[in-house]
Amino acid sequence: MATLIRTELEIYGPVLNLNDTNSVLCYDTNIRTSVTFGRSAQDLYFNTLKNPDKEKLEDIVEIFENYFKPKNNEIINTFHFNQRKQQDGENFDAFYSDLRKIAQNCNFESFFERMLRDRIIHGIQDRHVQQKLLEKKELTLEQTVDICRTSELSKEHVKIITEQQTSLHDVDAVQAKQPAFQHNITKAKYNQINKNVITYICKKCNTQHGPRNCPAFGKTCSFCKIKNHFAVGCKLKNRVLSLNVNKLDESPVDL
């Protein structure tokens, strides 16, 4: 609405002589003769917004822009800020970024970082991390964010390592249950059958070879220290790199 009024005044203002320093916006000879300037806007100006000391074109435009500018309600914004909690499945950086956006409209001024720090502690979902933060006597916003990010990344690392160790344990358990003679016969048949099988790109060593000929078998990964794959095929390494890239993309812009 304010943009439309600005356009109309800029187009018709000079025609109606509203740029003249000594001109006064007249009720019946100027704006009301402009068909494009709506009656509701005319009534709003003459009944509510008109200022005898500001009747130049640029003054009228500014009056309308200030009137239609969205009002910032600090009370409502602060209420939303205090109600914000980390949701299920929401990573910390997304939670922190949204908190900063809300806080920018709360007029916290010199208490901005303190309010953010307190809201993070109150709203974070991980109770172990929350307890760790509460144990700190002098805790800054930067330290709070660093602890939350580190804890979240560490949990992800532990999850990946546990999944890989569980997978290896299940394979060993199946092989241990198989009778020795049956295992040997099966192995011999498998080797005989797969002599003519086409080679493939192995995900554990990133090279091309046939079945059961992986050079990474029995070797230890230089990244996660788990056997039977090289660092180039390490799932943990790839997950960590992916997490770091996502964290850089989602990092909020500081004020």
Rosetta silent file (secondary structure, phi, psi, omega in degrees, C-alpha in Angstrom):
SEQUENCE: MATLIRTELEIYGPVLNLNDTNSVLCYDTNIRTSVTFGRSAQDLYFNTLKNPDKEKLEDIVEIFENYFKPKNNEIINTFHFNQRKQQDGENFDAFYSDLRKIAQNCNFESFFERMLRDRIIHGIQDRHVQQKLLEKKELTLEQTVDICRTSELSKEHVKIITEQQTSLHDVDAVQAKQPAFQHNITKAKYNQINKNVITYICKKCNTQHGPRNCPAFGKTCSFCKIKNHFAVGCKLKNRVLSLNVNKLDESPVDL
SCORE:     score description
SCORE:     0.000 S_00000001
   1 L     0.000  -44.996 -179.410    0.000    0.000    0.000 S_00000001
   2 H   -64.439  -37.849  179.167    2.781    2.447    0.918 S_00000001
   3 H   -65.346  -40.666  178.721    4.632    1.638   -2.336 S_00000001
   4 H   -63.521  -44.089 -179.453    1.489    2.297   -4.387 S_00000001
   5 H   -64.930  -41.058  178.067    0.904    5.641   -2.674 S_00000001
   6 H   -59.289  -45.193 -179.290    4.548    6.634   -3.181 S_00000001
   7 H   -61.373  -45.015 -179.392    4.256    5.848   -6.910 S_00000001
   8 H   -62.952  -42.496 -179.149    1.032    7.831   -7.286 S_00000001
   9 H   -67.951  -37.567 -179.451    2.461   10.860   -5.484 S_00000001
  10 H   -69.131  -31.897  179.842    5.685   10.778   -7.488 S_00000001
  11 H   -78.585  -47.970 -171.960    3.734   10.633  -10.748 S_00000001
  12 H   -97.232  -12.140 -179.127    0.956   13.114   -9.998 S_00000001
  13 L   -59.197  -50.299  179.262    2.668   15.283   -7.382 S_00000001
  14 L   -61.991  -36.274  179.527    4.518   17.512   -9.861 S_00000001
  15 L   -64.447  -37.829 -178.164    1.365   17.847  -11.988 S_00000001
  16 L   -88.732    8.619  176.460   -0.604   18.955   -8.936 S_00000001
  17 L    64.134   37.543  179.797    2.170   21.347   -7.917 S_00000001
  18 L   -88.116   -4.576  179.552    2.959   19.474   -4.697 S_00000001
  19 L   -89.476  -10.900  179.738    6.701   20.004   -5.100 S_00000001
  20 L   -66.490  130.097 -177.747    6.433   23.721   -4.619 S_00000001
  21 L   -56.829  -35.258 -176.154    7.988   24.721   -1.298 S_00000001
  22 L   -95.655    1.137 -177.078    5.103   27.044   -0.502 S_00000001
  23 L   -78.504  148.698  178.030    2.328   24.815   -1.752 S_00000001
  24 L  -117.943  138.475 -179.572   -0.212   23.338    0.658 S_00000001
  25 L   -70.859  106.906 -175.755   -1.987   20.089    0.037 S_00000001
  26 L   -88.280  143.156 -174.308   -5.529   21.289   -0.588 S_00000001
  27 L   -66.258  -41.565 -171.296   -8.483   19.038    0.167 S_00000001
  28 L  -108.805  -12.460 -174.362  -10.575   19.750   -2.920 S_00000001
  29 L  -108.750  -14.027 -177.344   -8.144   21.073   -5.555 S_00000001
  30 L  -113.129  -91.082 -172.750   -5.197   18.702   -5.375 S_00000001
  31 H   -60.867  -39.735 -176.159   -5.264   15.070   -4.205 S_00000001
  32 H   -69.881  -12.015  175.239   -9.044   14.625   -4.470 S_00000001
  33 H   -85.983  -10.560  178.983   -8.874   15.575   -8.148 S_00000001
  34 L   -86.966  114.356 -178.006   -6.544   12.601   -8.764 S_00000001
  35 L   -65.773  -33.513 -174.245   -8.663    9.592   -9.746 S_00000001
  36 L   -74.308  -21.685 -179.443   -5.766    7.184   -9.136 S_00000001
  37 L   -87.148  106.441 -170.517   -5.298    8.264   -5.517 S_00000001
  38 L   -57.723  151.776 -178.963   -7.927    6.166   -3.693 S_00000001
  39 H   -64.240  -35.971 -179.121  -10.612    7.775   -1.503 S_00000001
  40 H   -64.851  -37.548  178.023   -9.635    5.605    1.483 S_00000001
  41 H   -69.752  -36.229  177.517   -6.056    6.895    1.270 S_00000001
  42 H   -63.609  -47.497 -179.615   -7.332   10.463    0.960 S_00000001
  43 H   -62.349  -39.711 -179.995   -9.558   10.102    4.027 S_00000001
  44 H   -61.462  -43.166 -178.243   -6.707    8.501    5.972 S_00000001
  45 H   -68.167  -52.135 -172.525   -4.393   11.393    5.205 S_00000001
  46 H   -72.568  -29.369 -177.285   -6.778   14.290    5.805 S_00000001
  47 H   -94.667  -19.472 -173.724   -8.485   12.791    8.887 S_00000001
  48 H  -130.521  -48.514 -167.387   -5.537   11.118   10.600 S_00000001
  49 H   -94.347  -15.922 -171.875   -2.053   11.598    9.149 S_00000001
  50 L   -61.867  132.955  178.355   -1.973   15.200    7.979 S_00000001
  51 E  -124.195  116.670 -177.109    0.718   17.331    9.600 S_00000001
  52 L   -57.548  -25.294 -178.225    0.561   21.106    8.910 S_00000001
  53 L   -87.458   -6.523 -177.589    4.365   21.295    9.216 S_00000001
  54 E  -133.743   86.126 -177.086    4.951   18.528    6.662 S_00000001
  55 L  -124.878   10.935  173.968    3.064   19.179    3.437 S_00000001
  56 L   -79.819  163.801 -177.276    5.775   18.796    0.821 S_00000001
  57 H   -57.558  -48.253 -177.692    5.678   15.791   -1.504 S_00000001
  58 H   -65.798  -30.090  177.974    8.595   13.999    0.156 S_00000001
  59 H   -69.083  -41.608 -179.259    7.040   14.629    3.593 S_00000001
  60 H   -65.022  -42.248  177.876    3.702   13.113    2.543 S_00000001
  61 H   -59.915  -44.496 -179.400    5.443   10.039    1.094 S_00000001
  62 H   -64.059  -38.665  179.217    7.383    9.572    4.349 S_00000001
  63 H   -60.871  -46.328 -179.783    4.200    9.901    6.428 S_00000001
  64 H   -67.276  -39.312 -179.578    2.469    7.133    4.483 S_00000001
  65 H   -64.113  -41.978  178.967    5.544    4.848    4.542 S_00000001
  66 H   -66.540  -33.159 -178.940    5.879    5.182    8.307 S_00000001
  67 H   -69.489  -41.963 -176.056    2.182    4.478    8.780 S_00000001
  68 H   -88.545   -4.351  179.268    2.175    1.261    6.740 S_00000001
  69 L   -65.917  132.668 -179.418    5.525   -0.002    8.023 S_00000001
  70 L   -57.264  133.619  179.977    4.979   -3.254   10.031 S_00000001
  71 L   -84.368  137.162  179.841    5.045   -2.582   13.769 S_00000001
  72 L   -94.059  118.305 -179.124    7.463   -4.620   15.864 S_00000001
  73 L   -99.245  101.122 -176.686    5.850   -6.007   19.017 S_00000001
  74 H   -63.163  -34.817 -177.201    8.635   -6.715   21.497 S_00000001
  75 H   -65.007  -46.855  179.818    6.299   -8.391   23.990 S_00000001
  76 H   -66.310  -42.569 -179.682    5.043  -10.980   21.483 S_00000001
  77 H   -62.683  -40.074  178.411    8.527  -11.554   20.080 S_00000001
  78 H   -67.429  -35.552  176.501    9.941  -12.090   23.571 S_00000001
  79 H   -61.881  -46.705  178.685    7.113  -14.512   24.344 S_00000001
  80 H   -62.915  -37.861  179.455    7.977  -16.571   21.242 S_00000001
  81 H   -61.918  -45.460 -177.869   11.655  -16.416   22.178 S_00000001
  82 H   -72.553  -18.882  178.655   11.011  -17.773   25.681 S_00000001
  83 H   -91.071  -11.151 -174.237    8.783  -20.551   24.311 S_00000001
  84 L   -71.769  124.861  176.303   11.308  -21.752   21.707 S_00000001
  85 L  -130.605  155.427  177.068   12.686  -25.240   22.408 S_00000001
  86 L   -68.200  129.689 -176.728   14.720  -27.647   20.334 S_00000001
  87 L   -89.035  163.662  176.802   12.367  -30.014   18.490 S_00000001
  88 L   -60.299  128.970  178.651   12.712  -33.764   17.947 S_00000001
  89 L    80.538   -2.323 -179.724   15.169  -34.392   15.112 S_00000001
  90 L   -86.363  124.259  178.790   16.229  -30.721   14.935 S_00000001
  91 L   -74.553  163.376 -171.974   19.997  -30.270   14.898 S_00000001
  92 H   -63.392  -41.931 -176.181   21.554  -27.680   17.168 S_00000001
  93 H   -63.123  -35.222  176.779   22.584  -25.210   14.462 S_00000001
  94 H   -66.944  -42.019  177.332   19.017  -24.982   13.143 S_00000001
  95 H   -62.148  -46.290 -178.192   17.741  -24.381   16.679 S_00000001
  96 H   -66.315  -41.640 -179.936   20.412  -21.758   17.384 S_00000001
  97 H   -61.894  -43.458  179.855   19.876  -19.950   14.061 S_00000001
  98 H   -66.328  -38.217  177.224   16.134  -19.614   14.671 S_00000001
  99 H   -60.330  -42.908 -179.844   16.732  -18.329   18.201 S_00000001
 100 H   -62.793  -40.885 -179.940   19.009  -15.582   16.883 S_00000001
 101 H   -62.466  -43.695 -179.905   16.391  -14.481   14.330 S_00000001
 102 H   -66.800  -41.893 -176.378   13.706  -14.197   17.007 S_00000001
 103 H   -64.133  -27.498 -179.226   16.042  -12.434   19.448 S_00000001
 104 L   -63.889  -21.590 -179.765   16.866   -9.724   16.892 S_00000001
 105 L  -105.381   14.582 -177.947   13.298   -8.401   17.248 S_00000001
 106 L  -103.567   -5.249  178.216   13.195   -8.532   21.055 S_00000001
 107 L    58.237   45.707  178.149   15.319   -5.427   21.732 S_00000001
 108 L   -75.459  -22.014  178.067   17.594   -7.212   24.205 S_00000001
 109 H    52.576 -118.830 -175.018   20.391   -4.761   23.376 S_00000001
 110 H   -69.169  -12.867  179.981   23.352   -5.340   25.757 S_00000001
 111 H   -97.612   10.648 -174.475   21.687   -8.511   27.109 S_00000001
 112 H   -55.893  -53.022 -176.530   21.477  -10.131   23.655 S_00000001
 113 H   -69.163  -36.286  178.894   24.189  -12.782   24.177 S_00000001
 114 H   -65.317  -43.266 -179.624   23.141  -13.518   27.744 S_00000001
 115 H   -65.422  -38.947  177.104   19.509  -14.085   26.738 S_00000001
 116 H   -63.693  -45.122  178.922   20.590  -16.355   23.891 S_00000001
 117 H   -58.110  -47.657 -177.731   22.858  -18.346   26.205 S_00000001
 118 H   -65.453  -38.886 -178.582   20.088  -18.843   28.773 S_00000001
 119 H   -68.474  -34.835  176.707   17.501  -19.810   26.162 S_00000001
 120 H   -62.167  -46.261 -178.663   19.844  -22.420   24.682 S_00000001
 121 H   -64.285  -40.850 -178.743   20.376  -23.994   28.106 S_00000001
 122 H   -72.881  -32.761 -171.176   16.649  -23.981   28.887 S_00000001
 123 H  -101.700   -7.882 -178.129   15.546  -25.212   25.469 S_00000001
 124 L   -69.171  143.471 -172.908   18.159  -27.779   24.455 S_00000001
 125 L   -81.714  -32.012 -177.065   16.770  -31.306   24.243 S_00000001
 126 L   -75.707  110.113 -176.663   19.827  -33.279   25.407 S_00000001
 127 H   -69.602  -29.064  177.847   19.607  -33.378   29.226 S_00000001
 128 H   -66.277  -43.701  177.746   23.216  -34.577   29.549 S_00000001
 129 H   -66.665  -40.052  178.259   24.475  -31.521   27.670 S_00000001
 130 H   -58.702  -44.766  178.140   22.135  -29.294   29.662 S_00000001
 131 H   -63.021  -40.048  178.869   23.610  -30.594   32.922 S_00000001
 132 H   -62.087  -39.381  179.393   27.110  -30.065   31.576 S_00000001
 133 H   -69.312  -39.384 -179.328   26.306  -26.432   30.744 S_00000001
 134 H   -68.466  -21.833  179.834   24.742  -25.782   34.144 S_00000001
 135 L   -76.721  -16.105  179.279   27.905  -27.021   35.860 S_00000001
 136 L   -79.058  128.148 -178.201   29.920  -24.182   34.323 S_00000001
 137 L   -75.872  -46.845  179.767   30.218  -21.184   36.659 S_00000001
 138 L  -119.432  101.335 -173.336   31.177  -18.577   34.068 S_00000001
 139 L  -119.973  123.112  178.030   29.720  -19.544   30.716 S_00000001
 140 L   -92.428  168.081  177.645   29.742  -17.329   27.625 S_00000001
 141 H   -63.546  -41.597 -179.641   27.489  -17.661   24.578 S_00000001
 142 H   -61.311  -42.850  178.189   30.453  -18.764   22.469 S_00000001
 143 H   -65.302  -39.487  179.549   31.345  -21.525   24.953 S_00000001
 144 H   -61.619  -47.559  179.880   27.716  -22.653   25.113 S_00000001
 145 H   -63.108  -42.223 -178.589   27.444  -22.975   21.342 S_00000001
 146 H   -63.456  -43.453  179.871   30.800  -24.791   21.119 S_00000001
 147 H   -63.718  -42.908 -179.322   29.829  -27.349   23.797 S_00000001
 148 H   -64.947  -43.721 -179.979   26.470  -28.054   22.135 S_00000001
 149 H   -66.153  -44.903 -179.436   27.997  -28.503   18.692 S_00000001
 150 H   -62.311  -43.032 -179.590   30.833  -30.700   19.937 S_00000001
 151 H   -63.851  -41.624  179.953   28.483  -32.924   21.936 S_00000001
 152 H   -65.156  -42.072  179.456   26.147  -33.373   18.968 S_00000001
 153 H   -67.081  -39.199  179.400   29.025  -34.274   16.640 S_00000001
 154 H   -63.462  -40.693  178.801   30.514  -36.706   19.185 S_00000001
 155 H   -62.770  -37.674  178.806   27.186  -38.535   19.507 S_00000001
 156 H   -67.158  -39.108  178.256   27.061  -38.930   15.744 S_00000001
 157 H   -63.749  -45.544 -179.846   30.607  -40.348   15.700 S_00000001
 158 H   -61.074  -40.218  179.975   29.789  -42.867   18.422 S_00000001
 159 H   -62.635  -42.772 -179.199   26.665  -43.949   16.529 S_00000001
 160 H   -66.153  -45.348  179.892   28.628  -44.584   13.331 S_00000001
 161 H   -62.680  -42.342 -179.777   31.366  -46.553   15.109 S_00000001
 162 H   -62.700  -41.133  179.745   28.810  -48.635   17.008 S_00000001
 163 H   -63.555  -41.019 -179.890   26.954  -49.495   13.793 S_00000001
 164 H   -68.335  -42.543  179.636   30.157  -50.662   12.104 S_00000001
 165 H   -65.178  -38.650  178.097   31.278  -52.737   15.099 S_00000001
 166 H   -64.115  -40.970  179.286   27.836  -54.349   15.395 S_00000001
 167 H   -62.316  -44.706  178.732   27.884  -55.266   11.694 S_00000001
 168 H   -64.914  -39.202  179.618   31.307  -56.932   12.007 S_00000001
 169 H   -64.036  -39.586  179.597   30.219  -58.781   15.159 S_00000001
 170 H   -65.097  -40.047  178.658   27.130  -60.188   13.411 S_00000001
 171 H   -63.996  -45.423  179.639   29.244  -61.519   10.523 S_00000001
 172 H   -62.737  -38.318 -178.872   31.689  -63.199   12.912 S_00000001
 173 H   -65.800  -39.575  179.201   28.818  -64.734   14.900 S_00000001
 174 H   -66.289  -42.452  179.740   27.258  -66.280   11.767 S_00000001
 175 H   -66.951  -35.430 -179.274   30.576  -67.747   10.657 S_00000001
 176 H   -67.415  -31.982 -179.387   31.262  -69.139   14.146 S_00000001
 177 H   -76.584  -20.493 -176.810   27.939  -71.035   14.171 S_00000001
 178 L   -77.776  130.250  178.059   28.633  -72.714   10.820 S_00000001
 179 L   -55.733  146.172 -174.973   30.264  -76.230   11.096 S_00000001
 180 H   -60.916  -45.815 -178.030   33.899  -76.302   10.040 S_00000001
 181 H   -66.214  -36.897  179.527   33.478  -78.930    7.309 S_00000001
 182 H   -68.532  -38.458  179.517   30.412  -77.179    5.896 S_00000001
 183 H   -63.073  -41.615 -179.108   32.240  -73.843    5.935 S_00000001
 184 H   -66.938  -42.931  179.246   35.188  -75.343    4.028 S_00000001
 185 H   -63.058  -44.783 -179.885   32.928  -77.012    1.437 S_00000001
 186 H   -61.897  -41.646 -179.531   30.945  -73.799    0.968 S_00000001
 187 H   -64.349  -42.099 -179.708   34.114  -71.771    0.633 S_00000001
 188 H   -64.177  -45.424  179.170   35.541  -74.165   -1.970 S_00000001
 189 H   -63.068  -39.235 -178.404   32.311  -74.122   -4.008 S_00000001
 190 H   -63.031  -45.170 -178.783   32.127  -70.360   -3.731 S_00000001
 191 H   -64.495  -39.170 -179.301   35.676  -69.909   -5.026 S_00000001
 192 H   -67.194  -42.215 -178.313   35.062  -72.359   -7.876 S_00000001
 193 H   -67.761  -35.518 -171.905   31.793  -70.743   -8.921 S_00000001
 194 H   -93.784   14.009  177.468   33.129  -67.199   -8.795 S_00000001
 195 H   -65.827  -34.556 -176.734   36.229  -67.732  -10.911 S_00000001
 196 H   -99.062    9.814 -179.633   34.378  -66.449  -13.945 S_00000001
 197 L   -74.291  140.017  179.615   32.461  -63.659  -12.168 S_00000001
 198 L   -67.283  142.920  179.610   32.995  -60.135  -13.543 S_00000001
 199 L   -72.776  165.316 -177.798   35.012  -57.811  -11.312 S_00000001
 200 E  -146.048  165.213  177.613   33.461  -54.749   -9.642 S_00000001
 201 E   -81.862  117.991 -176.224   34.452  -51.506   -7.905 S_00000001
 202 L   -83.508  133.237 -179.901   34.815  -52.313   -4.204 S_00000001
 203 L   -76.469  -16.527 -176.969   33.456  -49.774   -1.702 S_00000001
 204 L   -88.128  -26.054 -178.818   35.966  -50.839    0.969 S_00000001
 205 L  -125.646   -9.529  179.030   39.168  -50.255   -1.034 S_00000001
 206 L    62.605   30.922  174.728   37.916  -48.218   -4.015 S_00000001
 207 L  -126.256  168.323 -179.072   39.617  -50.579   -6.480 S_00000001
 208 E   -98.506  126.562  178.818   38.300  -53.086   -9.039 S_00000001
 209 E  -161.505  173.898  179.098   38.596  -56.796   -8.184 S_00000001
 210 L   -87.194  176.754 -179.934   36.654  -60.029   -7.976 S_00000001
 211 L   -60.246  139.753  175.370   34.787  -61.474   -4.991 S_00000001
 212 L    63.086   24.410  177.906   36.870  -62.247   -1.879 S_00000001
 213 L  -122.640   25.650 -176.692   39.963  -60.591   -3.336 S_00000001
 214 L   -71.874  125.782  178.608   39.765  -57.229   -1.527 S_00000001
 215 L   -67.810  -13.984 -179.160   43.231  -55.899   -0.642 S_00000001
 216 L   -85.297   -7.594 -178.002   41.704  -54.162    2.394 S_00000001
 217 L   -63.739  125.984 -179.726   40.760  -57.466    4.047 S_00000001
 218 L    84.026   -8.176  179.572   42.571  -57.749    7.375 S_00000001
 219 L   -89.439  156.690 -178.341   43.970  -54.204    7.055 S_00000001
 220 E  -103.244  130.993  178.281   43.262  -51.422    9.574 S_00000001
 221 L   -66.892  133.430 -178.575   41.689  -48.110    8.483 S_00000001
 222 L   -73.731  -12.576 -178.273   43.972  -45.155    9.209 S_00000001
 223 L   -95.559  -54.886 -175.474   40.957  -42.988   10.101 S_00000001
 224 L  -101.951   -7.728  177.748   38.650  -45.021   12.378 S_00000001
 225 L    68.939   17.899  176.100   41.122  -47.828   13.274 S_00000001
 226 L   -99.119  145.583 -174.657   38.589  -50.530   12.343 S_00000001
 227 E   -80.002  168.534  171.356   39.727  -53.457   10.185 S_00000001
 228 L    74.639   23.006  168.906   38.722  -54.653    6.706 S_00000001
 229 L  -164.193  157.943  176.561   38.612  -51.350    4.835 S_00000001
 230 L   -93.077  167.182  179.900   40.838  -48.448    3.781 S_00000001
 231 H   -61.195  -30.784 -179.508   40.322  -44.777    4.715 S_00000001
 232 H   -65.559  -23.804  178.481   39.109  -44.087    1.165 S_00000001
 233 H  -111.620   18.945 -176.216   36.132  -46.352    1.825 S_00000001
 234 L   -76.993  120.337  178.900   35.581  -45.419    5.486 S_00000001
 235 H   -66.420  -38.319  179.895   31.910  -44.725    6.234 S_00000001
 236 H   -62.522  -43.541  179.763   32.774  -42.808    9.411 S_00000001
 237 H   -61.385  -43.962 -179.968   35.128  -40.496    7.522 S_00000001
 238 H   -65.298  -38.370  179.056   32.487  -39.753    4.880 S_00000001
 239 H   -66.268  -40.422  179.668   29.821  -39.070    7.541 S_00000001
 240 H   -64.256  -44.067  178.117   32.126  -36.691    9.426 S_00000001
 241 H   -61.959  -39.459  179.075   32.963  -34.776    6.246 S_00000001
 242 H   -65.505  -41.601  179.269   29.252  -34.545    5.427 S_00000001
 243 H   -63.662  -40.375 -178.822   28.398  -33.244    8.919 S_00000001
 244 H   -66.457  -38.469  178.600   31.116  -30.584    8.715 S_00000001
 245 H   -66.216  -42.155  179.034   29.858  -29.365    5.326 S_00000001
 246 H   -64.162  -37.332 -178.925   26.248  -29.167    6.606 S_00000001
 247 H   -66.537  -37.828  178.262   27.365  -27.250    9.666 S_00000001
 248 H   -67.345  -38.656 -179.810   29.121  -24.619    7.496 S_00000001
 249 H   -67.216  -33.735 -173.839   26.039  -24.244    5.257 S_00000001
 250 H   -95.903   -2.858 -177.371   23.670  -23.811    8.219 S_00000001
 251 L   -62.922  130.926 -178.396   25.867  -21.560   10.362 S_00000001
 252 L   -73.031  152.658  176.973   24.012  -18.329   11.223 S_00000001
 253 L   -82.808  123.985 -179.402   25.339  -14.945   10.324 S_00000001
 254 L   -68.778  152.318  179.413   26.459  -13.083   13.427 S_00000001
 255 L   -69.833    0.000    0.000   25.054   -9.662   14.129 S_00000001
